[in-house]
Amino acid sequence: MKNITLTIDGRKVTVPENYTIIQAAEKLGIEIPALCYDPDLEIVSSCRLCVVEIEGNPKLMTACSTQVVEGMVVYTESDKAVKTRKEILQLLLDNHPNDCLTCEKAGECLLQKYAYRYDVKFREHDGDRRKALVDTSSPYILRDESKCVLCGKCVRTCAQINERAVLSFANRGFETRIVADANNSLEESRCVSCNRCVVVCPTGALIDKRNMNKIRSWEAEKEVVKCKVCEYGCDFEVLKRNGKAVAVKAKTPGEGRPLCLKGRLWTELVNVEEVDKPYIKENGKFIETNWQKALGLEEITEKIKD
């Protein structure tokens, strides 16, 4: 494949011709802000935070979708690009609950990170905000509509598994929101609690409910382990405090790796010292169960007993 040489923020870089600007910038260690971009997901350019200025082009262009061109000169932090990012971030904060101090995503939230980076703050206003629709029906995933920035990552990652595609966009304009099936709760929907959506969510709109109030991201000692339930070997982080494992967190699924509830529970049971009770879904309802049934080990354990 042909290589392309371009200049980003005064530094030259050579990359394959099918690279986008955001990928080329990563080669130089330059982070271009983005909420909707994920290298493993379809590019949609919806958040517009990654806009950059290209020499000779009168318009700002999205770095996640614009392919590199020989001799291209890019400015990622020009006055024009930064001004636009600040305006976008301000609109997002105007429509977001001011609870960063207690939000489970604090320390890992991209909206928080970029607002700090560009010195954008919450402000008082009497305009409308997203409705505080909180779905607590699942023992595994908490959904908070008021914190959703409509990046669509959850929709795209859910759709990557053919038999799933549970999440989708509904309504239009300001009323646009993410729904499960025909606007069902997670409990009522076909959701299998795999946690793919939780992993890619950039804000606190989707949270691993089993980890709530257990440990903050900045105080955790982290150890990466591989799930041993199947051949995919998905990666998980074991979160520890003072050497004691208190929770596990799924990491980004690799190509072909689906993530699953069974793997998440197995990894938790093996690694966490004090585990919460497991649940399974039967007839559209979550019910508390034992670990043998949750992990599909009933027949095996009965044979071992015999």
C-alpha positions in Angstrom: 0.0 0.0 0.0 1.2 3.5 -0.9 2.4 5.7 1.9 1.5 9.4 2.5 3.6 12.1 4.2 1.7 15.0 5.8 2.4 17.6 8.4 0.4 17.8 11.7 1.0 20.7 14.1 4.4 21.3 12.4 5.6 17.7 12.6 5.9 15.4 9.6 4.5 11.9 9.7 4.4 9.1 7.1 1.4 6.7 7.2 -0.5 4.4 4.8 -2.8 6.2 2.3 -6.0 4.7 3.9 -5.3 6.4 7.2 -7.5 9.2 8.5 -6.1 12.4 10.2 -6.9 11.1 13.7 -5.0 7.9 13.1 -2.0 9.8 11.7 -2.1 12.2 14.7 -2.0 9.2 17.0 1.3 8.1 15.4 2.7 11.4 16.6 1.2 11.0 20.1 -1.2 13.8 19.4 -4.7 13.2 20.9 -7.5 14.8 18.9 -10.6 15.0 21.2 -13.5 12.8 20.1 -16.6 11.3 21.8 -18.1 9.2 19.0 -14.8 7.9 17.5 -13.7 4.3 18.2 -11.1 2.6 15.9 -13.1 -0.7 16.2 -16.5 0.9 15.2 -18.1 2.4 12.1 -17.1 6.0 11.7 -20.1 8.4 11.9 -18.5 11.8 12.7 -21.5 12.8 14.9 -19.9 14.6 17.9 -17.8 17.0 15.7 -15.3 17.4 18.5 -12.4 16.1 16.3 -12.6 19.0 13.8 -9.3 20.3 12.6 -8.1 23.0 10.3 -6.5 22.0 7.0 -4.3 24.4 5.1 -6.1 25.6 2.0 -9.5 24.4 3.1 -12.0 27.1 4.2 -14.0 24.6 6.3 -13.1 22.7 9.4 -13.0 18.9 8.8 -13.6 15.9 11.1 -10.3 14.2 11.7 -12.0 10.8 12.3 -13.4 10.6 8.7 -11.0 12.7 6.6 -8.3 10.6 4.8 -4.8 11.8 4.6 -3.5 13.4 1.3 0.1 13.8 0.2 1.5 17.1 1.5 -1.5 17.9 3.7 -0.9 20.4 6.4 -3.1 20.0 9.5 -3.6 22.2 12.6 -5.3 20.3 15.4 -5.3 23.2 17.9 -5.9 26.3 15.7 -7.9 29.1 17.2 -10.8 28.2 14.8 -10.8 24.5 15.8 -10.5 25.2 19.5 -13.3 27.8 19.4 -15.6 25.2 17.8 -14.7 22.5 20.3 -15.5 24.8 23.2 -18.9 25.7 21.7 -19.7 22.0 21.3 -18.5 21.1 24.8 -20.5 24.0 26.3 -23.7 22.8 24.6 -23.1 19.3 25.9 -22.5 20.6 29.5 -25.6 22.8 29.3 -27.6 19.6 28.7 -25.8 17.5 31.3 -26.3 17.0 35.0 -23.7 18.7 37.2 -22.9 15.7 39.4 -19.3 14.9 38.5 -18.3 14.7 42.1 -20.5 11.6 42.7 -20.7 10.2 39.2 -19.3 6.6 38.9 -17.6 7.6 35.6 -15.6 10.4 37.2 -11.9 10.1 36.3 -12.7 8.2 33.2 -15.4 10.3 31.6 -14.3 11.8 28.2 -16.7 14.7 28.5 -15.2 15.6 31.9 -11.7 15.2 30.5 -12.2 17.5 27.4 -14.2 20.1 29.4 -11.2 20.3 31.8 -8.7 20.4 28.8 -10.5 23.4 27.2 -11.6 25.1 30.4 -15.4 24.7 29.7 -17.6 24.9 32.8 -21.2 24.2 33.8 -23.4 27.3 33.7 -26.8 28.2 35.0 -29.5 28.5 32.3 -33.3 28.2 32.1 -33.2 26.2 28.8 -34.4 22.6 28.4 -32.3 19.6 29.4 -32.3 15.9 28.7 -34.9 14.1 30.8 -33.6 12.2 33.8 -34.8 8.8 32.7 -32.9 6.2 34.8 -33.3 2.5 34.0 -32.5 0.5 37.1 -34.2 -2.7 36.0 -31.0 -4.6 35.3 -28.7 -5.9 38.1 -25.8 -5.6 35.7 -26.2 -2.3 33.8 -27.5 1.1 34.9 -28.7 3.5 32.2 -29.0 7.2 32.8 -30.5 9.1 29.9 -29.6 12.5 31.3 -25.9 11.7 30.8 -26.2 10.4 27.2 -24.4 12.5 24.6 -25.9 10.5 21.6 -22.5 9.4 20.3 -24.0 6.2 19.2 -21.1 4.0 20.3 -23.4 1.7 22.3 -25.7 1.2 19.2 -22.8 0.4 16.9 -21.0 -2.0 19.2 -24.2 -3.8 20.0 -24.9 -4.2 16.3 -21.6 -5.8 15.7 -22.9 -9.1 17.2 -25.5 -10.3 14.6 -27.9 -11.9 17.0 -28.0 -8.8 19.3 -28.5 -5.3 17.8 -30.7 -4.5 20.9 -30.0 -0.8 21.0 -31.1 1.9 18.5 -31.9 5.6 18.1 -35.5 6.7 18.6 -37.3 10.0 18.0 -35.8 13.1 16.3 -34.2 16.4 17.2 -34.0 17.3 20.8 -36.1 14.3 21.7 -33.6 11.8 20.2 -32.6 9.1 22.6 -31.2 5.5 22.7 -33.7 2.8 23.3 -33.6 -1.0 23.9 -35.8 -2.8 21.4 -39.2 -1.1 21.2 -38.4 1.3 24.1 -38.3 -1.4 26.7 -36.3 -1.5 29.9 -33.1 -3.5 29.9 -34.9 -6.2 31.9 -37.8 -6.5 29.4 -35.5 -6.2 26.3 -33.4 -8.8 24.5 -30.3 -7.4 26.2 -28.0 -10.2 27.4 -25.9 -8.0 29.8 -22.7 -8.5 27.9 -21.3 -5.1 28.8 -20.1 -4.1 25.4 -22.2 -0.9 25.6 -20.8 -0.1 29.0 -17.2 -0.5 27.8 -17.5 2.0 24.9 -19.8 4.6 26.6 -17.7 7.8 27.0 -19.8 9.3 29.9 -21.8 8.0 32.8 -24.9 7.1 30.7 -24.1 3.4 31.0 -22.5 2.0 34.1 -21.5 -1.5 35.3 -24.0 -1.8 38.2 -22.1 -4.5 40.0 -19.1 -2.1 40.5 -21.0 0.8 41.8 -19.8 2.3 45.1 -17.0 -0.2 45.3 -13.9 1.7 44.1 -13.0 4.9 42.2 -11.0 4.7 39.1 -8.0 6.7 40.4 -7.6 4.7 43.6 -7.7 1.3 42.0 -4.7 -0.9 41.4 -5.4 -2.6 38.0 -4.4 -6.0 36.8 -5.4 -7.3 33.3 -6.5 -10.9 33.2 -8.0 -13.0 30.4 -11.4 -14.7 30.6 -11.1 -18.5 30.4 -14.6 -19.4 29.6 -14.1 -19.8 25.8 -11.4 -19.5 23.2 -11.9 -15.8 22.7 -10.1 -14.9 25.9 -11.6 -11.5 26.5 -9.6 -9.1 28.6 -10.8 -7.8 32.0 -9.3 -5.6 34.6 -9.2 -6.7 38.2 -9.6 -3.6 40.4 -7.8 -3.8 43.7 -7.6 -1.7 46.8 -4.6 -2.4 49.1 -4.0 -5.6 47.3 -7.6 -6.9 47.8 -9.6 -7.5 44.6 -13.0 -5.8 44.9 -14.3 -5.7 41.3 -13.7 -6.6 37.7 -14.3 -4.5 34.6 -14.5 -5.6 31.0 -12.0 -4.0 28.6 -12.7 -3.1 25.0 -13.6 -6.3 23.1 -11.1 -7.2 20.4 -12.0 -8.1 16.9 -14.3 -11.1 16.9 -14.6 -11.1 20.7 -18.2 -10.7 21.7 -18.0 -10.3 25.5 -20.6 -12.2 27.5 -22.3 -12.2 30.9 -21.1 -15.7 31.6 -17.5 -14.7 31.1 -17.9 -11.6 33.2 -19.4 -13.5 36.1 -16.8 -16.3 35.8 -14.0 -13.8 35.9 -15.6 -12.0 38.9 -16.1 -15.2 40.8 -12.5 -16.4 40.2 -10.8 -13.1 41.0 -12.9 -11.1 43.5 -12.7 -11.9 47.1 -16.3 -10.9 48.1 -18.7 -11.4 45.2 -22.3 -10.2 44.9 -25.1 -12.7 44.2 -25.6 -13.5 40.5 -28.8 -13.1 38.5 -30.3 -14.6 35.4 -33.1 -13.5 33.2 -36.1 -15.8 32.8 -39.3 -14.8 30.9 -38.2 -11.2 30.8 -37.4 -10.9 34.5 -34.2 -11.0 36.4 -34.2 -13.5 39.3 -31.5 -14.2 41.9 -29.9 -17.5 41.4 -26.9 -19.7 42.5 -23.5 -19.7 40.9 -23.9 -23.1 39.4 -27.0 -22.1 37.4 -25.6 -18.6 36.5 -22.5 -20.2 35.0 -24.3 -23.2 33.4 -22.5 -25.7 35.6 -25.5 -27.5 37.2 -25.1 -30.8 35.2 -21.4 -30.9 35.8 -21.6 -30.2 39.5 -24.3 -32.9 39.9 -22.1 -35.4 38.2 -19.2 -34.5 40.4 -21.4 -34.9 43.4 -22.5 -38.4 42.2 
